Amino acid sequence: MPSYRLSRNPMYAGEAVVLARLGTLLRPCRRLGGLVIVCAAGTPIVRWEERRHLERFGDEYQTYLAASPRWVGRTGT
């Protein structure tokens, strides 16, 4: 079960990690190309999702945004 308090998008981040790992089996240019595509496609989707959640959940979601990072978990919290 992904932990949404460590990252707001653990499934997108996990997908990028899987592609990076698979890329070690392929040529480096393919690995870089796959990661660029995932990041370029994922970022606008994530921003759109966040806007939708803000409209629907308001201040409660704003508090969640402040408490959890978009991609990578914070240390020392």
N, C-alpha and C positions, 0 to 999 in steps of 0.2 A: 504494500500500500504506500503510495507516494506521500511524503510529508509536506504539506502545503504551508507549514510555518517556516520551513527552511528555504523554500523557493516557491514563488507563486506559479511557476511553470515547470514542475519536475518532469513532466512527460516530454515536453519540447527539449529540455536540457538533456534528458536521458537519450533522446533520439540523436542528438548531436554527439554524445559520447559514443553511442553504438556506431555511428558513421565514422567517427575518428578511429575507433578500434578496427573496424572493417578496412579502413583505409590503410592500416599498417600491412594488410595482406595484399594491397593493390599498389599501383604506382603512386608516388606522392602527389602528382598533379591531379589525379582523380580524387584523392582524399581531400585536398584543398578545395577542389571544385564542388564536391558534395557538401562540405561544411559551409561554403559560401552560399550555396543554394538554400540550404536549410535555414541559415541565419537570416538571409535576405528575405525569404518567404515567411519565416516565423515571426519576425519582429513586427511587421504591420498587423498581422493577425492578432498577436498578443495585445498590441495597443488598442485595436478595435474591441477585443473582448473586455479589456479593462474599462473602456468608455461605457460599454453596455452594462457592465456590473455596477459602475458608479451611478448610472441612471436608475438602475433597478434597486440597489441597496443603499445608496447615499452615504451618510456619515459612517455607518458601520463598515462599509467596504473601504472607505477612506482610511479608517483606523487600521484595517488589515493591510492596506498598501504601505502605510508607514511602518508597520511592524515586521513585514516580511519582504525580502529582496525579490526582484523580478526573476533573476536567473540563479545566482549562487548564494548559498547560505552564508550568513555572517558568523564570525567567530566571537566568542566572548560575550554572548548575550544570554 
